[in-house]
Amino acid sequence: MKFDKKITTPGEAECFIDDLCKNDLAFHFDDDVKETFKGQFEDLEIKQLDSRMNEIFEILEDPFEYLHKYWKKYQTRK
């Protein structure tokens, strides 16, 4: 999953959260991105993901709602 594309619409934000969950990259959005993915991603990817999360919080009223929705969706498939 790439993190370099800027998120500008609610639809893009929702799809991004869906992709995180689909790719087993879901994390609690209050947690620090760097601490969560240190050793798993390169510094540039961590910086890009952090930027995407900031954009999501600017665009969506409640990003946690979508996190829960998609996390639950993919957990029931396992």
N, CA, C and O atoms as a GROMACS GRO file, in nm:
protein
  312
    1MET      N    1   0.084  -0.118   0.000
    1MET     CA    2   0.000   0.000   0.000
    1MET      C    3   0.089   0.124   0.000
    1MET      O    4   0.186   0.132   0.074
    2LYS      N    5   0.053   0.219  -0.085
    2LYS     CA    6   0.128   0.345  -0.095
    2LYS      C    7   0.058   0.454  -0.015
    2LYS      O    8  -0.064   0.455  -0.002
    3PHE      N    9   0.137   0.546   0.038
    3PHE     CA   10   0.085   0.654   0.120
    3PHE      C   11   0.114   0.792   0.062
    3PHE      O   12   0.096   0.892   0.130
    4ASP      N   13   0.157   0.798  -0.064
    4ASP     CA   14   0.204   0.924  -0.120
    4ASP      C   15   0.095   1.011  -0.182
    4ASP      O   16   0.120   1.128  -0.211
    5LYS      N   17  -0.025   0.958  -0.202
    5LYS     CA   18  -0.132   1.035  -0.267
    5LYS      C   19  -0.213   1.113  -0.164
    5LYS      O   20  -0.269   1.056  -0.070
    6LYS      N   21  -0.218   1.244  -0.183
    6LYS     CA   22  -0.292   1.332  -0.092
    6LYS      C   23  -0.441   1.295  -0.093
    6LYS      O   24  -0.497   1.263  -0.198
    7ILE      N   25  -0.503   1.300   0.023
    7ILE     CA   26  -0.645   1.271   0.039
    7ILE      C   27  -0.720   1.403   0.045
    7ILE      O   28  -0.690   1.488   0.129
    8THR      N   29  -0.816   1.421  -0.047
    8THR     CA   30  -0.884   1.551  -0.056
    8THR      C   31  -1.036   1.543  -0.043
    8THR      O   32  -1.102   1.646  -0.031
    9THR      N   33  -1.093   1.422  -0.045
    9THR     CA   34  -1.239   1.410  -0.037
    9THR      C   35  -1.278   1.307   0.069
    9THR      O   36  -1.197   1.221   0.105
   10PRO      N   37  -1.400   1.314   0.120
   10PRO     CA   38  -1.446   1.214   0.215
   10PRO      C   39  -1.441   1.072   0.157
   10PRO      O   40  -1.409   0.976   0.228
   11GLY      N   41  -1.472   1.057   0.029
   11GLY     CA   42  -1.467   0.925  -0.034
   11GLY      C   43  -1.327   0.868  -0.036
   11GLY      O   44  -1.307   0.749  -0.010
   12GLU      N   45  -1.229   0.951  -0.066
   12GLU     CA   46  -1.090   0.907  -0.065
   12GLU      C   47  -1.046   0.869   0.076
   12GLU      O   48  -0.974   0.772   0.096
   13ALA      N   49  -1.090   0.947   0.173
   13ALA     CA   50  -1.056   0.918   0.312
   13ALA      C   51  -1.114   0.784   0.356
   13ALA      O   52  -1.045   0.704   0.419
   14GLU      N   53  -1.239   0.761   0.322
   14GLU     CA   54  -1.302   0.634   0.358
   14GLU      C   55  -1.233   0.517   0.288
   14GLU      O   56  -1.210   0.414   0.350
   15CYS      N   57  -1.201   0.532   0.161
   15CYS     CA   58  -1.130   0.426   0.088
   15CYS      C   59  -0.993   0.398   0.148
   15CYS      O   60  -0.949   0.283   0.155
   16PHE      N   61  -0.925   0.503   0.193
   16PHE     CA   62  -0.793   0.487   0.254
   16PHE      C   63  -0.804   0.405   0.382
   16PHE      O   64  -0.722   0.315   0.405
   17ILE      N   65  -0.902   0.435   0.464
   17ILE     CA   66  -0.922   0.359   0.588
   17ILE      C   67  -0.958   0.214   0.555
   17ILE      O   68  -0.910   0.122   0.620
   18ASP      N   69  -1.041   0.195   0.455
   18ASP     CA   70  -1.076   0.060   0.410
   18ASP      C   71  -0.950  -0.015   0.368
   18ASP      O   72  -0.931  -0.131   0.406
   19ASP      N   73  -0.864   0.050   0.290
   19ASP     CA   74  -0.740  -0.014   0.245
   19ASP      C   75  -0.648  -0.048   0.362
   19ASP      O   76  -0.584  -0.154   0.362
   20LEU      N   77  -0.640   0.039   0.462
   20LEU     CA   78  -0.559   0.008   0.580
   20LEU      C   79  -0.608  -0.122   0.644
   20LEU      O   80  -0.529  -0.211   0.676
   21CYS      N   81  -0.737  -0.131   0.662
   21CYS     CA   82  -0.794  -0.250   0.725
   21CYS      C   83  -0.776  -0.374   0.638
   21CYS      O   84  -0.741  -0.482   0.688
   22LYS      N   85  -0.800  -0.359   0.511
   22LYS     CA   86  -0.788  -0.471   0.416
   22LYS      C   87  -0.645  -0.526   0.414
   22LYS      O   88  -0.625  -0.646   0.396
   23ASN      N   89  -0.548  -0.439   0.432
   23ASN     CA   90  -0.407  -0.478   0.427
   23ASN      C   91  -0.346  -0.504   0.564
   23ASN      O   92  -0.224  -0.503   0.580
   24ASP      N   93  -0.432  -0.527   0.664
   24ASP     CA   94  -0.386  -0.553   0.802
   24ASP      C   95  -0.294  -0.444   0.856
   24ASP      O   96  -0.198  -0.473   0.928
   25LEU      N   97  -0.324  -0.320   0.822
   25LEU     CA   98  -0.246  -0.206   0.870
   25LEU      C   99  -0.328  -0.116   0.962
   25LEU      O  100  -0.285  -0.006   0.996
   26ALA      N  101  -0.444  -0.162   1.000
   26ALA     CA  102  -0.530  -0.082   1.088
   26ALA      C  103  -0.460  -0.064   1.223
   26ALA      O  104  -0.397  -0.156   1.275
   27PHE      N  105  -0.474   0.055   1.277
   27PHE     CA  106  -0.418   0.087   1.408
   27PHE      C  107  -0.508   0.191   1.471
   27PHE      O  108  -0.587   0.255   1.402
   28HIS      N  109  -0.497   0.207   1.601
   28HIS     CA  110  -0.580   0.309   1.667
   28HIS      C  111  -0.526   0.445   1.626
   28HIS      O  112  -0.409   0.476   1.646
   29PHE      N  113  -0.612   0.526   1.569
   29PHE     CA  114  -0.569   0.653   1.511
   29PHE      C  115  -0.516   0.753   1.613
   29PHE      O  116  -0.456   0.853   1.574
   30ASP      N  117  -0.538   0.729   1.740
   30ASP     CA  118  -0.479   0.816   1.842
   30ASP      C  119  -0.333   0.779   1.869
   30ASP      O  120  -0.260   0.857   1.930
   31ASP      N  121  -0.291   0.661   1.824
   31ASP     CA  122  -0.153   0.618   1.845
   31ASP      C  123  -0.059   0.690   1.748
   31ASP      O  124  -0.100   0.729   1.639
   32ASP      N  125   0.065   0.707   1.789
   32ASP     CA  126   0.165   0.772   1.706
   32ASP      C  127   0.203   0.682   1.589
   32ASP      O  128   0.239   0.566   1.608
   33VAL      N  129   0.195   0.736   1.468
   33VAL     CA  130   0.226   0.659   1.347
   33VAL      C  131   0.371   0.609   1.350
   33VAL      O  132   0.398   0.494   1.316
   34LYS      N  133   0.463   0.695   1.391
   34LYS     CA  134   0.604   0.658   1.393
   34LYS      C  135   0.629   0.541   1.489
   34LYS      O  136   0.699   0.446   1.455
   35GLU      N  137   0.572   0.550   1.607
   35GLU     CA  138   0.589   0.442   1.705
   35GLU      C  139   0.522   0.313   1.660
   35GLU      O  140   0.574   0.204   1.683
   36THR      N  141   0.407   0.325   1.596
   36THR     CA  142   0.331   0.208   1.552
   36THR      C  143   0.402   0.132   1.442
   36THR      O  144   0.401   0.009   1.441
   37PHE      N  145   0.463   0.204   1.348
   37PHE     CA  146   0.519   0.139   1.229
   37PHE      C  147   0.672   0.145   1.220
   37PHE      O  148   0.730   0.111   1.117
   38LYS      N  149   0.736   0.188   1.330
   38LYS     CA  150   0.883   0.191   1.331
   38LYS      C  151   0.936   0.049   1.308
   38LYS      O  152   0.894  -0.046   1.374
   39GLY      N  153   1.026   0.036   1.214
   39GLY     CA  154   1.083  -0.095   1.182
   39GLY      C  155   1.004  -0.170   1.077
   39GLY      O  156   1.053  -0.267   1.018
   40GLN      N  157   0.881  -0.126   1.052
   40GLN     CA  158   0.798  -0.190   0.949
   40GLN      C  159   0.801  -0.110   0.819
   40GLN      O  160   0.798  -0.166   0.710
   41PHE      N  161   0.807   0.024   0.831
   41PHE     CA  162   0.809   0.114   0.716
   41PHE      C  163   0.932   0.201   0.719
   41PHE      O  164   0.992   0.224   0.825
   42GLU      N  165   0.970   0.251   0.602
   42GLU     CA  166   1.079   0.348   0.592
   42GLU      C  167   1.031   0.482   0.648
   42GLU      O  168   0.911   0.506   0.661
   43ASP      N  169   1.125   0.569   0.682
   43ASP     CA  170   1.091   0.699   0.739
   43ASP      C  171   0.999   0.780   0.647
   43ASP      O  172   0.906   0.845   0.694
   44LEU      N  173   1.026   0.775   0.516
   44LEU     CA  174   0.943   0.849   0.421
   44LEU      C  175   0.799   0.798   0.423
   44LEU      O  176   0.705   0.877   0.422
   45GLU      N  177   0.781   0.667   0.427
   45GLU     CA  178   0.647   0.610   0.431
   45GLU      C  179   0.574   0.650   0.559
   45GLU      O  180   0.454   0.679   0.557
   46ILE      N  181   0.645   0.650   0.670
   46ILE     CA  182   0.586   0.690   0.798
   46ILE      C  183   0.542   0.836   0.791
   46ILE      O  184   0.433   0.870   0.837
   47LYS      N  185   0.626   0.922   0.735
   47LYS     CA  186   0.592   1.064   0.722
   47LYS      C  187   0.469   1.080   0.632
   47LYS      O  188   0.380   1.160   0.662
   48GLN      N  189   0.465   1.006   0.521
   48GLN     CA  190   0.351   1.015   0.430
   48GLN      C  191   0.223   0.965   0.496
   48GLN      O  192   0.118   1.026   0.482
   49LEU      N  193   0.231   0.853   0.569
   49LEU     CA  194   0.114   0.800   0.638
   49LEU      C  195   0.065   0.899   0.743
   49LEU      O  196  -0.056   0.919   0.758
   50ASP      N  197   0.156   0.960   0.814
   50ASP     CA  198   0.119   1.060   0.914
   50ASP      C  199   0.045   1.176   0.848
   50ASP      O  200  -0.054   1.227   0.902
   51SER      N  201   0.093   1.219   0.732
   51SER     CA  202   0.026   1.326   0.658
   51SER      C  203  -0.114   1.285   0.614
   51SER      O  204  -0.208   1.363   0.624
   52ARG      N  205  -0.128   1.161   0.566
   52ARG     CA  206  -0.260   1.112   0.524
   52ARG      C  207  -0.356   1.108   0.643
   52ARG      O  208  -0.474   1.141   0.628
   53MET      N  209  -0.307   1.068   0.760
   53MET     CA  210  -0.393   1.062   0.878
   53MET      C  211  -0.439   1.204   0.917
   53MET      O  212  -0.554   1.223   0.955
   54ASN      N  213  -0.350   1.301   0.907
   54ASN     CA  214  -0.388   1.439   0.936
   54ASN      C  215  -0.496   1.486   0.840
   54ASN      O  216  -0.591   1.554   0.880
   55GLU      N  217  -0.482   1.451   0.712
   55GLU     CA  218  -0.582   1.488   0.612
   55GLU      C  219  -0.717   1.423   0.644
   55GLU      O  220  -0.821   1.487   0.633
   56ILE      N  221  -0.714   1.297   0.682
   56ILE     CA  222  -0.837   1.225   0.715
   56ILE      C  223  -0.910   1.294   0.830
   56ILE      O  224  -1.032   1.310   0.826
   57PHE      N  225  -0.837   1.336   0.932
   57PHE     CA  226  -0.900   1.402   1.046
   57PHE      C  227  -0.954   1.540   1.009
   57PHE      O  228  -1.047   1.589   1.073
   58GLU      N  229  -0.897   1.604   0.908
   58GLU     CA  230  -0.950   1.732   0.861
   58GLU      C  231  -1.077   1.713   0.779
   58GLU      O  232  -1.165   1.799   0.780
   59ILE      N  233  -1.088   1.601   0.708
   59ILE     CA  234  -1.198   1.578   0.614
   59ILE      C  235  -1.318   1.509   0.678
   59ILE      O  236  -1.432   1.549   0.656
   60LEU      N  237  -1.292   1.406   0.758
   60LEU     CA  238  -1.402   1.327   0.815
   60LEU      C  239  -1.437   1.376   0.954
   60LEU      O  240  -1.349   1.411   1.033
   61GLU      N  241  -1.563   1.378   0.984
   61GLU     CA  242  -1.609   1.420   1.116
   61GLU      C  243  -1.566   1.319   1.223
   61GLU      O  244  -1.523   1.357   1.332
   62ASP      N  245  -1.577   1.189   1.190
   62ASP     CA  246  -1.542   1.084   1.286
   62ASP      C  247  -1.470   0.969   1.216
   62ASP      O  248  -1.534   0.869   1.182
   63PRO      N  249  -1.339   0.981   1.195
   63PRO     CA  250  -1.265   0.874   1.128
   63PRO      C  251  -1.274   0.740   1.202
   63PRO      O  252  -1.262   0.634   1.140
   64PHE      N  253  -1.293   0.745   1.334
   64PHE     CA  254  -1.301   0.622   1.412
   64PHE      C  255  -1.422   0.538   1.372
   64PHE      O  256  -1.419   0.415   1.382
   65GLU      N  257  -1.527   0.603   1.328
   65GLU     CA  258  -1.647   0.532   1.281
   65GLU      C  259  -1.611   0.441   1.163
   65GLU      O  260  -1.654   0.326   1.157
   66TYR      N  261  -1.534   0.494   1.071
   66TYR     CA  262  -1.494   0.417   0.953
   66TYR      C  263  -1.392   0.310   0.990
   66TYR      O  264  -1.395   0.200   0.936
   67LEU      N  265  -1.301   0.343   1.080
   67LEU     CA  266  -1.204   0.244   1.126
   67LEU      C  267  -1.276   0.123   1.185
   67LEU      O  268  -1.244   0.009   1.153
   68HIS      N  269  -1.372   0.148   1.269
   68HIS     CA  270  -1.447   0.039   1.332
   68HIS      C  271  -1.525  -0.040   1.227
   68HIS      O  272  -1.526  -0.163   1.230
   69LYS      N  273  -1.589   0.030   1.136
   69LYS     CA  274  -1.669  -0.034   1.031
   69LYS      C  275  -1.585  -0.130   0.947
   69LYS      O  276  -1.624  -0.245   0.928
   70TYR      N  277  -1.471  -0.083   0.898
   70TYR     CA  278  -1.390  -0.166   0.809
   70TYR      C  279  -1.308  -0.269   0.885
   70TYR      O  280  -1.286  -0.380   0.835
   71TRP      N  281  -1.262  -0.235   1.003
   71TRP     CA  282  -1.189  -0.334   1.082
   71TRP      C  283  -1.281  -0.452   1.110
   71TRP      O  284  -1.240  -0.568   1.098
   72LYS      N  285  -1.402  -0.422   1.148
   72LYS     CA  286  -1.500  -0.528   1.178
   72LYS      C  287  -1.529  -0.611   1.052
   72LYS      O  288  -1.541  -0.733   1.060
   73LYS      N  289  -1.541  -0.546   0.939
   73LYS     CA  290  -1.567  -0.613   0.811
   73LYS      C  291  -1.461  -0.718   0.780
   73LYS      O  292  -1.493  -0.830   0.742
   74TYR      N  293  -1.335  -0.682   0.796
   74TYR     CA  294  -1.228  -0.775   0.761
   74TYR      C  295  -1.198  -0.876   0.871
   74TYR      O  296  -1.145  -0.983   0.842
   75GLN      N  297  -1.230  -0.844   0.994
   75GLN     CA  298  -1.211  -0.941   1.101
   75GLN      C  299  -1.310  -1.057   1.091
   75GLN      O  300  -1.278  -1.170   1.129
   76THR      N  301  -1.427  -1.030   1.039
   76THR     CA  302  -1.527  -1.137   1.027
   76THR      C  303  -1.494  -1.232   0.913
   76THR      O  304  -1.551  -1.341   0.906
   77ARG      N  305  -1.403  -1.192   0.823
   77ARG     CA  306  -1.364  -1.278   0.712
   77ARG      C  307  -1.253  -1.378   0.750
   77ARG      O  308  -1.228  -1.474   0.678
   78LYS      N  309  -1.190  -1.354   0.862
   78LYS     CA  310  -1.076  -1.439   0.899
   78LYS      C  311  -1.122  -1.566   0.966
   78LYS      O  312  -1.040  -1.650   1.004
   0.00000   0.00000   0.00000
